[in-house]
Amino acid sequence: MPVSQAIEELVALGTALFPDGQEAMPSLEDNLRKPTEAFERMLGQHNYPIDIKLNDSRFSRPQCKT
């Protein structure tokens, strides 16, 4: 994922987790549901499976260019 796209996704996650004008204290269920939905949406938009791991053998890692 390019840096510019990663920045856009970070902003989208931030606005999903901390919406403007939130008056009431979020419930424990909201604190679990919102990040889960935001990450699942992000993974789905980029065609990654929901159950992907950081070191997933299904995907090859790019080789270091240095």
N, C-alpha and C positions, 0 to 999 in steps of 0.2 A: 504494500500500500504506500503510495507516495506521501511525503510529509504534508503537503497541502490537504490531501484527503483525510489524513489522520487528524489534522487540526480541525477540519470541519466536523468530523465525527466526535471529537472531544467536546466541541461546542454544543453539538446536538445532545450528547449525553448530559452535559451540565444543565441545559435547559429542561431536559426531561426529568432530571432528578430534583432540580431546584427551580420550579416555575415562579415567575413574577406574580406578585399579589397573593401569595399563599397566606391566608389569615390564620387558619386553624392549625394546630399542631398535628402533623401526620401520625397515623396509627402505625403500629408495628407491622401490620399487614401491608400498608402502603410502602413502608420502608423496604420491604422485601420485594414487593410486586414491581415497583417502578424501575429499579435497576435491572431486574430480570427481563422485563419487557423491552427496555431500552437496548440491552445487549443482544437479545434475540432479534430485534428489529435490525440492528446494525449488521449482525452476522448474516441474516437473511438477504439484506440488500446487496451484500458482496458475495453471495452464493457460497457461504461457508456453512457446514452443518452446525446445528445448535449444540451438539455434544463435543465440539472440537476442543482439544487440549493445547496448551502452549507448545509442547514438544510432541506434535502428532505425527505418527509415522505415515499417515495417509498423504501428507503433503511434503514435498521436498523443500529443504531450506536453500535459499540462494547462497552461492559461494561467496566468500569474502573476497573483495577486490583489492585489498591492501597487501 
